[in-house]
Amino acid sequence: MVSTRERTAMLNGHEFSYLDSGEGPAILFIHGLTGSRRNWAHLIATLKTDHRVLAPDLFGHGASAKPMGDYSLGAHAATLRDLLDLLSISRVTLVGHSFGGGIAMEFCYLFPERVQRLVLVSSGGLGRDVSRLLRAATLPGAELVLPLIASSWVRGRVEAAGRILAGTGLRASPETTEIWRGFTTLADADTRRAFLATTRGVIDPGGQTVSAHDHLPMGIEIPTLIVWGTRDRMIPAWHATAGHQAIADSRVVLFEGAGHFPHLDEPERFAQVLGDFMAR
């Protein structure tokens, strides 16, 4: 049985937390906004044991530090490069979800020689459209509203309502559960500050402000898998087509009926699709 190691590294003077499991060619999983390495924990045991799996908490998320500073795509990509250097990993398969997909594409643009394959899951950076919820976080005054709606009073009442619904036999979907978990992290002031800085770096009230299209056609010549849920309400599924058109060596797999977290909605299928892609 492959052991999963929880580790902490000092990167740029700050603690950086990550999971490290298995041996062999490396796969690096990159979570999205308000996410953490737990988004991928169920896949570590499912993937073949002939790969080394890394799943970090990005700075500003999870158990990693939440320093004042740069939360741009390039800064996150450079941090992941530093992690690979620390671990003496020369090349890696990148799997990025949502905001993590934007980081993965930025990594490919900055360090193409370090990337063996690319997997984009409901990725940001492929179009302007994004949910109103994330756009609202960029409005003036959001830093005053977030502490109120993420307060223990509000969270306690929502969780109480959830328990009542659970008692009637209704269960929250994996997507709803993960979104709620991410939302509850915003009760912490440092996490909230990092979230606002990160969100405002890639989104404005009109939508996504950072586009990969200026770089993808000439910057990425890497085998790429694009996975999307057809009922994604965070970033519309047609962005998968935009990515496919921009990346020459790419294929698209749509998960019918899945939302913004297809790897959580259908984890067995996602693991199979990823495994098949890795075996190409």
N, C-alpha and C positions, 0 to 999 in steps of 0.2 A: 504494500500500500504506500502511495506517495504521500509524504508529509508536506504540510503547508506551513511555511515559516512566516511569522509576523516579524518584520524587521523595521528598524529605524536607522536612517542615514542622516548625516549632517551635510546638507547641500546649501551653499551660499550662506552658511552661518545659521541655518534654521533646520529644525527637525522635519524629516520627510518620511512618512510611514508607508509601507508597502507590503504586499504579500508576495512570497517567492516560493514556487512549487515546481518540482520535477527537474528533469535534465534533458538537454538536447537543444534543437533550434528554439529560439526565444519568441514568445508571443507577449506583446505588451498591450494590456487592456486599459483604455482611457475612458473614465466615466464622464458624465455631463454635469451641468449646473446643479448644485445642491446634492449631487450624488456622492458616492464614495466607492471604495473597492468592494463593498458588499454587493454592489450591482452585479458583479461577476462571480461571486463566491460559488454559486451553484454550478458554474461551468468548469471550475477547476477540477472537480472530481470526475466530470463527464468526459473531458478531453483525453485523448490518448496520453499515456505516460511517457511517450517519447518526445515530449516538448517541455521546455522550461517556461512556466507561466508567471508573468509579473503583473500585479494589479495594484497600482499605487493609489493613495489618496492625494489628489492634487493639493498644492498649497491653497489654503483658504477653505479646505474641505476635510471632513472626517477627522482622523487623528493627527494629520499633519499640521504644521504651524500655520498661523494666519497673520503673517506680518504685514506691516504697512509697506506698500511698494507696488510693483508692476504686476498686474494680473492679465496682461495681454496674451494673445495666442502665441506670439513669439517667445515671451518669457516662459510660459508653460512648456513650450517645445524645447527650449534650451535647458530647462530643469530636467526634462526626461532624457535629453542627451547626456547631461551630467550623470544621471543615475546609471545609464548604460555604460558610460566610461568607468564609473566606480566599480561596476560589476564585471568589467572587461568583456562586454558583449559588443561585438562589432556590427552585427546586422540583426534585424528584428522584423517580425510581422506586427503591424499596428492594427488594433481594433478599437475604433473610436465611436462613442455614442453621443449624438446631439452636439453639445459644445465640444466634447471630446473628439468628435469627427473633425471639427474645425482645427483643433490642435494637431490631429494626425496629419491633415493636409498641409498645415504650416510646417510641421516637422519634415514632410516629404520635400517641400519647397526649399527649406534651409539645409537639410542634410540628406539628400536623395541617396547618397552612397550607403547610408545606414539602414535603408528600408528594403526588405525582401518582398513583402506583400502588404497590401492595404485593404482594410475592411471598414466600410463606413456604414454605420447603423443609425438611421433617422438623423442624418448629419446636418449640422449647421453649415453655413458658408456657401450654400448652393442656390440661393435665391433670397429675395427680400422678405418674403412672407414668414411670419412667426406669430405665435399666439398673442392675444391682447393682454394676457396675464403677464408675460415677460415684457411686453412693451410698456405696461403700466409701471414696472419697476424702474424705468428710466425717467419717469416724470419728476419734475421738481416736487419736493416734499415727500417722496417715497421713503426717505430715511426716517421720517416722522411717523408715517402710517404703519410701516412694517413692524415696529415694536408692539404696536397695539394689536394687530391682527395675529401676531405670533405669540401673544402673551399666554401665560399659563391659564388664565381665565377662559380665553377663547378655545385654546387647545383642549382643556378639560371638558368643555361642553360638546365639542365636536366628537371627542372620543366617547363620551357618554352616549351620544346619539348613535355612534357606530356600534356600541355594545347592545343597544336596544334593537337595532336592525339585525345584528348577528343572532339575537335571540329568536327572531322570526324566521331564521334560516337563510337570510340574505348574507352574502359574503362579498367583501370588496375585491375587485380585480387586482391582479399583481401590479398593474400600472397605477391604480388609485392608491394602493398601499405604499408604493415607492414614492409617488409624488407627495403623499402625506408625510412620510418619513423625512424627505428632503425639506419640506416646509417647516417641520418642527425644529430643524437645526437652526433656523433663523431667529430663534429665541435668544441665541447667544450673540452678544454684541459684536465680537470679533468676526464671527462667521457672517453676520449680516453685513458688516462693512465690506468684507471681501466679496460677498455676493453682489452687492451694488456696484463695486468697482469693476468686477468681471463683466457683469451684464451691460453696464454702460459703455464698456469698451467694444462691444460687438453689436449692440442694439440701440436704436433710438425710438422715439414714439411712433415712427413710421414703419419700423421693421428692422431687419438685419442690416448692418452697415458695413460689414466685412464680407467680401465676395472672393471666392477662390478662382473665379473664372478668368481673372487676369493672368493667373499663373499656371492653372492646371494643364492647358493644352501643351505647353512647352516644358513645364516643370515636372510633370509626372509621367514617366514611362515605366510604370510599375503595375504588375497584375493586381487588379482591384475588384473587390466584391462589394456591391451596394445592396443593403438590406433595408426594407421599409415596411411598415404596417399600413395597410390601405385605409385605416380609420385613424390615422395620426392627426390629432387636433392641435398639436404643438407646432409641427412643421409639415406642410402638406406633402403627400406622397409623390406629387408630380416633380418634386425636386430630385427624385431618384432618376428621372429621365434626363433632367438637366445635367446631372453628374455623369450619366452614361454617355451623353453626347460630348462632354468635355474631356473625358478620360478614354483614350484609345483602347487600352487593354482592360476593359471592364465588363462585368456582367451584373444584371439586376435580378434580385429575388424579392418578390412581394409576398408578404404574409397577409393573406386575405382575412379581414376582420380584426387584425391586431392594431394596437394603438402605437404610441410613441416609444414603447418599450417592447419590441417584438421578441427580444431575447429573454424577456420575463414572461410574456404572454404564451410563447411556445418554446420553452427552453430546450426540449429534446430535439425539435426540428432545427432550431438555431444551431445547436451543437453539431447536428448531422451536416447541415449546409456548410458550416465553418470547417468541419473535418474534411469534407469532400474538396473544398477549395484549397485547403492546406496540402492535400494529397496530389494536386494537379502537377 
